[in-house]
């Protein structure tokens, strides 16, 4: 599973395609509320479409369903950052790191975490990463 991003501007055709995908995935999730793959796609589509609150709701559900998945908690941190819940974003990111998330190069530039990186609370994350003594490109 890949970390999601909401960074690009969408033209009308892409917006419409995303809306169709969202409707389709919502139908699948209505039939099977615990279908992890469908929820992951739905959360990604919500985020890409700029529907951050709905994406956060999906990511919170995924965190309950996949409590040991580092990418789920990374994406949850992104959703918290996009909705300006920075303290929760830090907690989710710390959990992602504890569970084994290691794509530090992406973490340093992910547009979904831009607002979080501007917050003083982000320094704790930077300190943890430095303390892990890993090589960051």
CORDAHU-V697492 format. One record per backbone hydrogen bond with DSSP energy under -1.0 kcal/mol. NH is the residue of the N-H (numbers start at 1). CO is the residue of the C=O. E is the energy in kcal/mol with one decimal. If there is no record, write none. Layout:
# CORDAHU-V697492
nh = {NH | NH}
co = {CO | CO}
e = {E | E}
This chain:
# CORDAHU-V697492
nh = {15 | 16 | 17 | 18 | 19 | 20 | 21 | 22 | 23 | 24 | 25 | 26 | 27 | 28 | 29 | 30 | 31 | 32 | 35 | 36 | 39 | 40 | 41 | 42 | 43 | 44 | 45 | 46 | 47 | 48 | 49 | 50 | 51 | 52 | 55 | 56 | 57 | 58 | 59 | 60 | 61 | 62 | 63 | 64 | 65 | 66 | 69 | 73 | 74 | 75 | 76 | 77 | 78 | 79 | 80 | 81 | 82 | 83 | 84 | 85 | 89 | 90 | 91 | 92 | 93 | 94 | 95 | 96 | 97 | 98 | 99 | 100 | 101 | 104 | 107 | 108 | 109 | 110 | 113 | 114 | 117 | 119 | 122 | 123 | 126 | 127 | 128 | 129 | 130 | 131 | 132 | 133}
co = {11 | 12 | 13 | 14 | 15 | 16 | 17 | 18 | 19 | 20 | 21 | 22 | 23 | 24 | 25 | 26 | 27 | 28 | 32 | 34 | 35 | 36 | 37 | 38 | 39 | 40 | 41 | 42 | 43 | 44 | 45 | 47 | 46 | 50 | 51 | 52 | 53 | 54 | 55 | 56 | 57 | 58 | 59 | 60 | 61 | 62 | 66 | 69 | 70 | 71 | 72 | 73 | 74 | 75 | 76 | 77 | 78 | 79 | 81 | 80 | 85 | 86 | 87 | 88 | 89 | 90 | 91 | 92 | 93 | 94 | 95 | 97 | 96 | 102 | 103 | 104 | 106 | 106 | 110 | 111 | 113 | 116 | 119 | 120 | 122 | 123 | 124 | 125 | 126 | 127 | 128 | 130}
e = {-2.6 | -2.6 | -2.5 | -2.6 | -2.4 | -2.2 | -2.4 | -2.9 | -2.4 | -2.4 | -2.9 | -2.8 | -1.8 | -1.8 | -2.7 | -2.1 | -1.6 | -2.2 | -1.9 | -1.3 | -2.4 | -2.7 | -2.1 | -2.7 | -3.0 | -2.2 | -2.7 | -2.7 | -2.3 | -2.7 | -1.9 | -1.4 | -2.9 | -1.3 | -2.1 | -2.5 | -2.1 | -2.0 | -2.6 | -2.6 | -1.7 | -2.7 | -2.1 | -1.3 | -2.0 | -3.0 | -1.8 | -1.5 | -2.0 | -2.8 | -2.0 | -2.2 | -2.0 | -2.4 | -2.6 | -2.4 | -2.8 | -1.4 | -1.6 | -3.3 | -2.1 | -2.3 | -1.9 | -2.5 | -2.6 | -2.8 | -2.0 | -2.4 | -2.4 | -2.5 | -2.3 | -1.0 | -3.1 | -2.0 | -2.2 | -2.0 | -1.3 | -2.3 | -1.6 | -1.1 | -2.7 | -2.1 | -1.5 | -1.7 | -2.1 | -2.5 | -2.1 | -2.5 | -2.4 | -2.3 | -1.0 | -1.3}
